[in-house]
Amino acid sequence: MSLRGVDELLPLEEWTYKLARSAATGVPLRVKLGLDPTAPDIHVGHTVVLNKMRQLQDLGHTVIFLIGDFTSMIGDPSGRNTTRPPLTPEQIKVNAETYYRQASLVLDPEKTEIRYNSEWSDPLGARGLIELAARYTVARMMERDDFNKRFKAGQSISVHEFLYPLMQGYDSVALRSDLELGGTDQKFNLLMGRHLQQEYGQEPQCILTMPLLEGLDGVEKMSKSKNNYIGISESPNTMFAKVLSISDDLMWRWFTLLSFRSEAEIAALKREVETGRNPKQAKVMLAREITTRFHSAQAADGAELDFNNRSKGGVPDDIPDVRLAGGPLGIAALLKQAGLAPSTSEAGRLIDGGGVRVDSSVVSDKGLKLDPGTYVVQVGKRKFARVTLI
């Protein structure tokens, strides 16, 4: 397995031992990744970890794609400065239905073990949950960075939030995992799995963390709630255009974490750009690769043609970045505040004439309101802005 892009692999000596034992005995390692179905789609940020899972799968190890239908009802506090609102069982069911199908665009479905953590979490019951909670201390729980910061800031922490890392850790016990993968924000939860496995007399899992992929805005991690994402089931034209909208600096981060090109190829391409090659050409290569992966080479060809036809070269290399407060914001007010229209009435006329696009889609509704997030807004053929609503 390549360690390209990996943030941490802990403890490395234990992982080396597990690999050697697996090779000697022919018994594959059990590799776990859990995703809570908090939104109906998987985005390319998720594939940073899924791609690493596929590498392990191709090496013959058992990959477990765990859908956190139980833990979703608690709400993961990782990286949160407020209590995350839990989802309803109905929302979770709808979201979970798409996860396996979309994950199969990256993982080999015939070699993937699909599990739901309600299988063992629901039967645990109140008595089992109390016994589980007794295996960890409040002092250790408060060492968690986001809990610690919220406590010091006088922000509320609900008791049920302490249950999330316990239940995620218990997943590792139930699955007897040898390795668990996750984003860097999941390190506390992954280490909880190691602790609980030892508490239950199991050999502790190793943990592998991958960096969090910044979204289209280049600042926040990719998230559907921040609208800075590319869903892996989005249309080829939308996917291609969104990749082209990222900044030149962010492009290299995406090449490292998303591209299947070798590190040597990427380094050579970066040198070419630094010595005069148009960075847009490199970005087109990345957009074609990602669109081809989730659709086809033919779809990528069509998306590139559409992109070029729409704006005679598409989104320019250097478009202004505009940050606006007060989202959700009506599209007419956004155009005026972003300097793309002189007034809201003129913005309305531009919309009526079909001259306004948001993330490559024509806006036909003057009543459209945009939630906080990052959008590439186009007026006519030549006016562009990357607008971030906060």
FIMIVO-177856 format. One record per residue: residue in three letters; x, y, z of N, C-alpha, C, O in turn. Coordinates in steps of 0.2 Angstrom, whole numbers, plus 5000, padded with zeros to 4 digits. Layout:
# FIMIVO-177856
alaXYZXYZXYZXYZ ...
//
This chain:
# FIMIVO-177856
met500449945000500050005000500450065000500950075004 ser500350114995500750174995500450225001499950225003 leu500950255004500850305009500750375007500750425010 arg500650385000500550444997499950475000499450445000 gly500050545002499450575005499350565012498850595015 val499550515015499450495022499650545027500250565026 asp499250555032499450605037499850565042500350585044 glu499450515045499850475050499650395049499050385047 leu500050355051499950285051500250255058500850255059 leu499750245063499950235069499650165072499150145070 pro500050125076500850135077501150095071500950045069 leu501650125067501950095061502150025062502149985058 glu502550015068502849955069502349895070502449845068 glu501749915073501149865073500849845066500749795065 trp500849905062500549885056501049845052500849795048 thr501649855052502149815049502149745051502149695047 tyr502049735057501949665060501349635057501349575055 lys500749665057500149645055500149625047499949565045 leu500549665044500649645036501049585035500849545031 ala501549575039502049525039501649455041501749405037 arg501249465046500849405048500349385043500249325042 ser500049435040499549415035499849385029499549335026 ala500449405027500749375021500949305023500949265019 ala501149295029501449225031500849175032500949115030 thr500249205034499749155036499249155030498849105030 gly499249205026498749205020498049235023497549225019 val498049255029497449285032497349355030497749395033 pro496849375026496849455025496749495031496349465036 leu496949555031496749595037496049625036495849635030 arg495749645041495149675041495149755041495449775047 val494949785036495149855035494449895035493949875031 lys494349945040493649975041493650045040494150085041 leu493150065036493050135035492250145037491850115034 gly492150195041491450215043491250285041491650325041 leu490650285037490450355035489650355038489250315037 asp489550415041488850425043488450455037488750505034 pro487850435036487550455030487150525032486550525032 thr487550575033487250635035487050675029486650735030 ala487150655023486950695017486850635012487050585012 pro486350655007486250595002486750574997486650524994 asp487350614997487850604992488550594995488650635000 ile488950554992489650554993489950604989489850604983 his490450644991490850694987491550674986491750624989 val491850704982492550684980493050684986493550654986 gly492850724991493250734998493250665001493750645004 his492650625001492650565004493150515000493350465003 thr493250524994493650474990494350474991494750434989 val494550524995495250524997495450465001495950435001 val494950445006495050395010494750325006495150275007 leu494250335002494050274998494550244994494650184993 asn494950294991495450274986495950234990496250184987 lys496150254996496650215000496350145002496750095002 met495750145003495350075004495450034998495549974999 arg495350064992495350024986496049994985496149934983 gln496550034987497250004986497349944991497649894989 leu497049944997497149885002496649834999496849775000 gln496149844996495749794993496049754987496049694987 asp496449794983496749764978497349724980497549674976 leu497549734986498149694989497849634992498249594995 gly497249624992496949564995496649565002496349515004 his496649625005496349625012495549635011495349665006 thr495249625017494549625017494349705019494549725024 val493949735015493749805016493049805018492549775015 ile492949835024492249845027492049915026492349965029 phe491549925022491249995022490649995026490149965025 leu490750035032490250035037489850095037490050155037 ile489150085036488750145036488450155043488150115046 gly488550215046488450235052487750255053487550315055 asp487250205052486550225053486350235060485850275061 phe486650205065486550215072486850275074486550325078 thr487550285073487950345075487650405072487750465075 ser487350405066487050465063486550495068486450555068 met486150455071485650475076485950515082485550555085 ile486550505083486950545089487150605086487050665089 gly487550605081487850665078488550665080488750675086 asp489050665075489750665076489950735078489850785075 pro490250745084490450815087491150835084491350885085 ser491450795080492150805077492150875074491850885069 gly492650915076492750975073492151025074492151075070 arg491751015078491151055079491251105085491551085090 asn490951165084490951215090490251225093490151265097 thr489751185090489151175093488851105092489151065089 thr488351095096488051025096487751015089487351055086 arg487950955086487650935079486950915080486850865084 pro486550935076485850915077485750845074486050825068 pro485550795078485450725075484950725070484450755069 leu485050675066484550655060484050615062484050575067 thr483450615059482950565060483050505057483450495052 pro482750445059482850385056482650385048482950355044 glu482150425047481950425040482450465035482550435030 gln482750515038483250545034483850505033484150495028 ile484050465038484650415038484550365033484950345029 lys483850335033483750285028483750305021484050275017 val483550365020483550395013484250405011484450385005 asn484650435015485350445013485750385013486150375008 ala485650335017486050275017485950235010486350195008 glu485350245008485150205002485650214996485750174992 thr485950274996486350294990487050284991487450284987 tyr487250274998487950264999488350204996488850214993 tyr488050154997488350094994488450094986488950084984 arg487950124983487950124976488550174974488850164969 gln488550234977489050284976489750254978490250264974 ala489850224983490450194985490750144981491350134980 ser490250114977490450064972490750084966491050054962 leu490750154965491150184960491850184961492250204957 val492050174968492750174970492950104972493450084970 leu492550074976492750014979492549954974492049964970 asp492849894974492549844971491949814974492049784980 pro491349814972490749794976490749724977490549704982 glu491049684973491049604974491549594980491549534983 lys492049634982492549614987492449664993492849664997 thr491849694993491749744999491149715004490649695002 glu491349715010490849695015490449755018490749805020 ile489849765016489449815018489049805025488749755026 arg489149845030488849835036488549895039488749955037 tyr488049895043487749945047487849945054487749885057 asn488049995057488249985064487549975069487649965075 ser486949985066486449975070486349895072486049875076 glu486749855068486749785069486849765076486549725079 trp487349795079487649785086487449835091487449825097 ser487349895088487249955093486549955095486449965101 asp486049935091485349925094485249875099484949885104 pro485549815098485449765103485849775109485749745115 leu486349825109486749835115486249855121486349835127 gly485749895120485249915125485549965130486149975130 ala485149985135485350035140485850005144486350035146 arg485849935146486249905151486949905147487449915151 gly486949885141487649875138487949945137488549945137 leu487549995135487850065134488150085141488650115141 ile487850075146488150095153488750055154489250085156 glu488749995153489449955154489949985149490549985151 leu489749995143490250025138490550095141491150105140 ala490050135143490250205145490750195151491150245153 ala490750145155491150135161491850115159492350115163 arg491950105153492650095150493050155148493650145145 tyr492850215149493150275148493050325153492450325155 thr493450375154493350425159493250485156493350505150 val492850535160492650595158493350635157493350685152 ala493850635161494450665160494750655153495050705150 arg494750595151495050575145494650605139494850625134 met493950605140493550625135493650705134493550725128 met493750735140493850805139494550825136494650885135 glu494950785135495650795132495450805124495950835121 arg494950785122494750795115494750875113494450905117 asp495050895108495150965107494551005106494451055109 asp494050975102493451015101492951015108492651075109 phe492950965112492650965118492951015123492651055126 asn493651015123494051055127493951135126493851175130 lys493951145119493851215117493151245119493051295121 arg492651205118491951225119491851235127491551275129 phe492151185131492051195138492451255140492151295144 lys493051275138493351335140492951395138493051445141 ala492651395132492251445129491551455133491251505131 gly491451415137490751415140490151395136489651405137 gln490351355130489851325126489651265128489951225131 ser488951245127488651185129488951125126489051125120 ile488951075130489151005127488650955130488550945136 ser488250925126487750885128488050815129488550795126 val487750775134488050715137488050665131488450625131 his487550665127487450615121488050625117488250575113 glu488450685116488950685112489550645114489950625110 phe489650635121490150585123490050515121490550475120 leu489450495119489250435117489550415110489650365108 tyr489550475106489750465099490450425098490450375095 pro491050455101491650415100491650345103491950295101 leu491250335109491150275112490850225107491050165106 met490350245104489950195099490350185093490350125090 gln490750235090491150225084491750175086491950135082 gly492050185092492550135095492250065095492650015094 tyr491650065098491349995099491249965092491249895092 asp491149995087491149965080491749925078491649875075 ser492349955080492949915079492949855083493249805081 val492649855089492649785093492149735090492349685089 ala491549765087491049715084491349685078491249635076 leu491749725074492049705067492749675068492949645063 arg493049675074493749655075494149675069494549645066 ser494149745069494549775063495349775065495549785071 asp495749765060496449775061496749845059497249865062 leu496349875055496549945053495949985052495449965048 glu495850045054495350095053495550155050496050185052 leu495250175045495450235041494950295042494350285044 gly495150355042494750415043495150475041495750475040 gly494750535041495050595040495450615047495350585052 thr495850665046496250685052495850705058496050705064 asp495250735056494750755062494450695065494150705071 gln494550635063494350575066494850535071494650485073 lys495450565072495950535076495750515083495850455085 phe495350555086495150535093494650475093494750435097 asn494250475088493750425087494150355086493950305088 leu494650365081494950305079495350275085495450215086 leu495650315089496050295095495650265100495850215104 met494950285100494550255105494350185103494350145107 gly494350175096494350105094494850055097494750005099 arg495450085096496050045099495950035107496049975109 his495750085110495650075118495150025119495249985124 leu494550025116494049985118494149915116493949865119 gln494549905110494749835108495149805114495049745115 gln495649845116496049815122495649805128495749755131 glu495149845129494649835135494249765134494149735139 tyr494149755128493749685127494249635125493949575123 gly494849635126495349585125495549565118495749515117 gln495449615114495649605107496249635105496549685109 glu496649615100497249655098497049715095496549725091 pro497349775097497049835095497249855087497749835085 gln496749885084496849905077497349965077497549995081 cys497649965071498050025069497650075066497050055064 ile497850135065497450185062497850225057498450235058 leu497450245052497750285046497350345045496750335044 thr497650395046497250465044497450495038498050495036 met496950515034497050555028496950625029496450645033 pro497250675025497050745026496350755023496050725019 leu496050805026495450835024495450875018495850925018 leu495150855013495150895006494750965007494250965008 glu495151015005494851075005494351084999494451054994 gly493751115000493251114995493451174990493951194990 leu492951184986492951234981493251304983493551334979 asp493051324989493351384991494051384993494351444994 gly494351324994495051324996495151335003495751345005 val494651345007494751365014494451305019494851275023 glu493851305018493451255022493551185019493651175013 lys493451125024493451065021492851055017492351085018 met492951005012492350995007491750965011491850925015 ser491250995010490650985014489951005010489951055007 lys489550955010488850975007488551035010488251075007 ser488551035017488251085021488551155019488251205020 lys489151155017489551225015489451235008489751285005 asn489151195004489051194997489751214993489751254989 asn490251174995490951184992491151124990491751104990 tyr490751074987490851004986490750994979490451024975 ile491050934977490850904970490550834972490950784974 gly489950824971489650754972489850704967489950724961 ile490050644968490250594963489750574959489950544954 ser489150594960488550574955488350634952487850624948 glu488650694952488450754948488650734941488950694939 ser488250774937488350774930489050784927489450824931 pro489250754922489950774919490050844918490650864920 asn489650884915489750954914489850994921490251034921 thr489450974926489451014932490150994935490451034938 met490250924935490950904939491550944935491950964939 phe491550944929492150964925492151044927492751064928 ala491551074926491651154928491851164935492151214936 lys491651124940491751144947492551134948492851174951 val492851084945493551074945493951134942494451154945 leu493651154937493951214933493951274938494251324936 ser493451274942493351344946493851344952493851404955 ile494151294954494651304960495251344958495451354952 ser495551364963496151414962496751374960496751314961 asp497251404957497851374955498251344960498451284959 asp498251374966498551344972498251284974498551234976 leu497551284975497251224977497251164972497251104975 met497351184966497451124961497951074963497851014962 trp498551094965499051054967498951004973499150944973 arg498551034978498350994983497850934981497850884983 trp497450954976496950904973497350854969497150794969 phe497850874965498250824962498450774966498450714965 thr498750794972499050754976498550704979498750644980 leu498050724981497550684985497050654981496750604983 leu496850674975496350644971496650614964496350564962 ser497150634961497450614955497750544956498050534961 phe497650504951498050434951498750444947499050394946 arg498850504945499550514942500050504947499950514953 ser500650484945501150474949501450544952501350594949 glu501750534958502050594961502550624956502650694956 ala502950584953503450614948503050654943503350704941 glu502550624940502150664935501950724937501950774934 ile501650724943501350794946501950844947501850904945 ala502450824950503050864951503250894944503450954944 ala503350854939503550874932503050924930503250984927 leu502350914931501850964928501951024932501851084929 lys502051024938502051084942502651124940502651184940 arg503251094938503851134936503651164929503951224928 glu503351134925503151164919502751224920502851274916 val502251224924501851284926502251334929502151394927 glu502751314933503151374936503651404931503851454932 thr503751364926504151394921503851424914504151434909 gly503151434915502751464910502151434907501851464903 arg502051364908501451334905500851364909500851374915 asn500351374905499751394907499451354913499251294911 pro499351374919499051324924498351294922498151244925 lys498051334918497351314916497351244912496951204913 gln497951234909498051174905498051114910497851064909 ala498451124915498551074921497851064924497651004925 lys497451114925496851104928496351064924495951024926 val496351074918495951044913496150964913495650924913 met496750954914496950884915496650844921496450794920 leu496650884926496350864932495650854932495350804934 ala495250904929494550894928494350834923493850804924 arg494750824918494650774914494750704917494350654916 glu495250704921495350634925494850624930494550564930 ile494550674934494050654939493450644935493050594937 thr493250684930492650664926492650604923492150564923 thr493150584920493250514917493150454922492850404921 arg493450464928493350414933492650404935492450344936 phe492250454936491550444938491050434933490450424934 his491250454927490850444921491150404915491150344915 ser491550434911491850404905492250454902492250514903 ala492750434898493150474894492750514889492850574888 gln492250484886491750514881491450574885491350624882 ala491150554891490850614895491250664896491050724896 ala491950654898492450704899492550744893492650814893 asp492550714887492650754881492050804880492150864878 gly491450774881490850814880490850874885490650934884 ala491050864891491050914897491550964895491451024896 glu492150944892492650994890492351044885492451104884 leu492051004880491751044874491251094876491151154874 asp490751074881490251114883490551174887490351224886 phe491051154891491351214895491651264890491551324891 asn492051244885492351294881491851334876491851384875 asn491251294874490751324870490351374874490151434871 arg490251364881489851414885490151484885489851534885 ser490851484886491151544888491751564884492151604887 lys491851534879492451544875493051534879493451584879 gly493151474882493751464886493551454893493951444897 gly492851464895492651444901492851494907492951554905 val492951474913493051514918493851544917494251504917 pro493951614917494551634917495051614922494851594927 asp495651614921496151594926496151634932496151604938 asp496051694932496051744938495351774938495251824935 ile494951744942494251784943494251804950494551774955 pro493951864951493951894958493551844963493051814962 asp493851844969493551814975493151864979493451914981 val492551854980492151894984491851864990491551804989 arg491851894996491551865002490951905004491051965005 leu490351875005489851915007489551885013489451825014 ala489251925017488951905024488251905023487951945019 gly487851865027487151865027486751815023486151825022 gly487151755021486751705018486251675022486351675029 pro485651645020485551645013485351715010485151755013 leu485551715003485551785000485151774993485351724989 gly484751814992484351814985484851824979485351864980 ile484751794974485251794968485251864966485851884964 ala484751904965484851974963485252014967485652054965 ala485152014974485552054979486252024978486752064979 leu486351964977487051934977487451964971487951994971 leu487051974965487351994959487552074960488152094958 lys487152114964487252184965487852184970488352224968 gln487852154975488352154980489052134978489552154980 ala489052084973489652054971489952104965490452084962 gly489552154963489852194958489652164951490052194946 leu489252124950489152094944488552124940488352104934 ala488152164944487552194941487552264945487652264951 pro487352324941487352384944486752394949486752434954 ser486252354949485652354953485252294953485352244949 thr484852284958484452224959483952214953483852164950 ser483652274951483252274945483552254939483252214934 glu484152274938484552254932484752184932484752144927 ala484952154938485052084939484452044937484551994934 gly483852064939483252034937483152024930482951974927 arg483352084926483252084919483752034916483651994911 leu484352034919484951984916484651914917484851874913 ile484351894923484151834924483551814919483551754916 asp483051864918482551844913482851834906482551794902 gly483451864905483751854898484151794898484451774893 gly484151754903484551694903485351704903485751664901 gly485551764906486251784906486651764912487151794913 val486251734917486651724923486651644925486251604924 arg487251624927487451554928487751554935488151594937 val487551504939487851484945488151414945487751364944 asp488751404946489051334945488851304938488751244938 ser488851344933488751324926488051314924487951304918 ser487551314929486851304928486551374927486651424931 val486151384922485751444920485251454926484851414928 val485251514928484751534933484151564930484151604926 ser483551524931482951554928482451574933481951604931 asp482551574940482151594945482451654949482951644952 lys482051714948482351774951482251764959482551804962 gly481851724961481751714968482251664971482251654977 leu482751644967483251594970483651624976483851684975 lys483751584981484151604987484651554988484551494988 leu485251584989485851544989486051534997486151585000 asp486151474999486351465006487151475007487451485001 pro487351485013488151495014488551435010488351375010 gly489051465007489451415003489851454997489851514997 thr490151414993490551454988490251434981490151374979 tyr490151484977489851474970490251514965490551564966 val490351484959490551524953490051554949489551514947 val489951624949489451654947489651694940490151724940 gln489251684935489451714928488851754926488251734926 val489051814923488551854920488751874913489251894912 gly488351854908488551854901489151814900489151754903 lys489551834895490051794893490751804897491151764897 arg490751864900491451884902491451904909492051914912 lys490951914913490951934920490851874924490451834924 phe491351864929491451804933491651824940491951884941 ala491351784945491651794952491551734956491051694955 arg492051714960491951664965491751694971492051724975 val491051684972490751714978490651664984490351604983 thr490851684990490851644996490351685000490451735002 leu489751645002489251675007489451645014489551585014 ile489451685018489651665025489151685030489151675036 
//
